[in-house]
Amino acid sequence: MEIADFKELKEKIEAAKVKKSRAEGSREESMNRLQKEFGCKSLEEAEKKLAVLQSEIDADEKKLEEMMVEIEACVDWSKL
């Protein structure tokens, strides 16, 4: 290997270190946000919370659909 090859390799290593540092900072920020907004201390907790929230959304959507059917049945559409 030539000196230029070592310099290029060193630059690539430094760039990888910077990328790693940014990724770690981003991960830490995301974990702090999960803790602050949802009370989750780990990804596993966040996944469980997501499943619970999704179930709640599904139930609310079903209730909304049922209410819409009831409203439509009560409205006299011919007078509108």
BELMONOR-V17723 format. One record per residue. RES is the residue in one small letter. BURIAL is + if it has 16 or more other ideal C-beta (glycine too) atoms within 10 Angstrom, else -. Layout:
# BELMONOR-V17723
{{RES/BURIAL} {RES/BURIAL}}
This chain:
# BELMONOR-V17723
{{m/-} {e/-} {i/-} {a/-} {d/-} {f/-} {k/-} {e/-} {l/-} {k/-} {e/-} {k/-} {i/-} {e/-} {a/-} {a/-} {k/-} {v/-} {k/-} {k/-} {s/-} {r/-} {a/-} {e/-} {g/-} {s/-} {r/-} {e/-} {e/-} {s/-} {m/-} {n/-} {r/-} {l/+} {q/-} {k/-} {e/-} {f/-} {g/-} {c/+} {k/-} {s/-} {l/-} {e/-} {e/-} {a/+} {e/-} {k/-} {k/-} {l/-} {a/-} {v/-} {l/-} {q/-} {s/-} {e/-} {i/-} {d/-} {a/-} {d/-} {e/-} {k/-} {k/-} {l/-} {e/-} {e/-} {m/-} {m/-} {v/-} {e/-} {i/-} {e/-} {a/-} {c/-} {v/-} {d/-} {w/-} {s/-} {k/-} {l/-}}
